[in-house]
Amino acid sequence: SRHRFPGLQSKTVTLRPLSAAKFGRMAAKPIRRLPGLCGRMLDSRKSMESVLAEAARDQDCGGAKLQLFDLLCIGIGGTIGSGVFVLTGKALPIAGPAATLSWFIACGVCLLSSFSYMELSTRLPTKGSCYVFSYHGLGELAGVVGAVCLTLEYATSAAGVARTWSAKVYSMTGMWWVACFDGGAMHSARCNTAADYYFDPLAGLLTIACHLVLLMGLRMGKIVINAMTIAKIVLTMFIISAGFTCWTGNMFESVGTFAPMGFGGVVSASSMLYFGFVGFDEVCCMASKAVRPAKTMPRALVGTLIGAALVSATAQLSLASMLPGAMKGVTFEEAFAQSGRRVVSHIVHVGELLLLPLVCLLGYLPQPELMAAMAEDGLLPSAFSKQDSNGTYFRGTCIIGAVSTLLAAGVPFAVLWDMISIGVLVSFNLTNASLINVRYGNGGKLRHARVDHAVWLLMAMCCMSACGLNFGLVDPLLQGEGIRVVLLVFGALCGMLALALLVWMRCVLTPTCDMDDPEVFKTRMVPFIPAAAMFFNFYLLSAFQAINFLYFAIFLALFVSGYAMYVFAKRAKSDSDSCLPKKAAHGERSVAGTPPNDEDTQVAGEKDTSDDAHDAREEPFADAAGAGGAVGSGTAVVPPRPCAGDSADSGRA
């Protein structure tokens, strides 16, 4: 277009529009990448095209699919067990009847993290949950860390629940079929239900039974899960109704009666009850098996949290009505026994024994999906991604079942529960940080280094602020001690720096993801809501002892080292194979001195998980961008909902 400027009639200025590829090269500075394996671990990310292609393949594969009701059964069935049967009794002496409010406070804090899961599960509707979110938004190493945290949350915690269930069976029958590691007798100093240093064959048998159900396929699995979840809800409603029939006293007589420990007790109980919602993110790992995951995932997440909060809070009120002045932790079984309802107490005990295996089954359910996602990305052997005609990862499930059986039967969990909780909270923070990075253009590829650095700095500031405020203000007040001024000032300064960083992100940076797609759930007030979720998660993390962080660091280091050695060995093998002459495929003969094309040598239907395939998955349009945005022939493109920069033409292929 030509424009004539007043006063300069003899000159004409011609404005020529820039191509999208040229504008992209001018707008973004090149990002320096570290060489070798370290560079891949820190810089490489899973592209949007790869995620959507995998999601399309998962939707086209055979086997049963999960409806919204099935996902709600998975989410609610995995959360209300420990909350109703265990945590309600532990919260009662801390906050009294006001622990009912603590459930809703804990649910509200958990909702802050769930918003990140809702948006990312619609943008990345595939299996893997936190692993895929972190791989796409933060990098490959962060994705592996997320996978380790999910393994703690899923298979490891399910093995611990199996040992808890077997201990209840032993207590009821009075027969302990265990072998103490120290060679002593049961109920000795290191061989009891508190310090479970014994070999537990019954827990191993339960683990085998759960994996046999999974090997039958999702069609049979969801029937078992739905039936047991409905039975658990019916049992919970029976417990709540029976509890209200034993109402004693008036808990609403005064504020002191309802909240004997004041607001501090309510806050302390909320910190503990937060873990009653652990498992809500499990539905995200089953996105590949869901029908229309972009729509069903947010609804399943919200329904799981609200449903679990309503059921658990009502159960808490029912227990408080039976023992309004209880100053020690009691379970429903013990409360009914103290009220003279022996029959009801036995029904609760038997019902818990029959339905607790559901928590184990739901814990093992998403683990094969997680391992398959890593195998498809070349981070685990391909055996984990092999599916049978029913869409079941048969080999991966067998391998996971064997390892989980050994874990449930032979590993004491007395020192592992806190480590599992640490892993859950770390996975929540990785997901929140991934959403911020994805919103501001670093999803699928590191494009803006300063944004990536700002996100990691924000996590550090939230961590130091939460720890400083907890150790300097909250913990001393709850313990009746004096305020630690130095820690309080340090936490406040870190909090102000974090707030300033958030304001800079909100006012200076512009979201580059597609914000107009009606099918994508969009979290409001980003980055403030994800940052608030990270702050509260770090506050909960600050309550754990240092030894538990050491256990978590050792566990994490072992897994990351194994991943690094596997990737390094695979790259070395790929380099050695590239030096050998390649065979012609499909009956073609290669001309002497001219090796056949790589595309011809790949077997049809076999996924290439080499490093070259990894780089191609990471930057699928690198060659197309250099050609002015034209996609080369033979390149399969999946166009829905890309973020800006994932393709050469401003986010559209």
ABEGO torsion letter per residue (X at the ends): XBBBBBGBAABBBBBBBBBAAAAAAAABBBBBBBBEAAAAAAABBBBAAAAAAAAAAAAABBEBBBBAAAAAAAAAAAAAAAAAAAAAAAAAAAAEAAAAAAAAAAAAAAAAAAAAAAAAAAABBBBGEAAAAAAAAAEAAAAAAAAAAAAAABAAAAAAAAAAAAAAAAAAAGBBBBBBAAGBBBGBAABBAABBBBBBAAAAAAAAAAAAAAAAEAAAAAAAAAAAAAAAAAAAAAAAAAAAAABBEBAAABAAAABAAEAAAAAAAAAAAAAAABGAAAAAAAAAABBGAAAAAAAAAAAAAAAAAAAAAAAAAAAAAABAABABBBBAAAAAAAAGBAAAAAAAAAAAAAAAAAAAAAAAAAAAAAAAAAAAAGABBAAAABBBAAGBBAAAAAAAAAAAAAAAAABBAAAAAAAAAAAAAAAAAAAAAAAAAAAAGABGBBABAAAAAAAAAAAAAAAAAAAAAAAAAAAAAAAGBBBBAAAAAAAAAAAAAAAAAAAAAAAABBBABBAABAABBBBBGOAAAAAAAAAAAAAAAAABBAAAAAAAAAAAAAAAAAAAAAAAAAAAAAAAAAABBBBBBGGBBBBBGBBBBAAAABBBGBBBABAAAAAAAABAAAAAAAAGGBBBBGBBBBABGBBBGABABGGBX
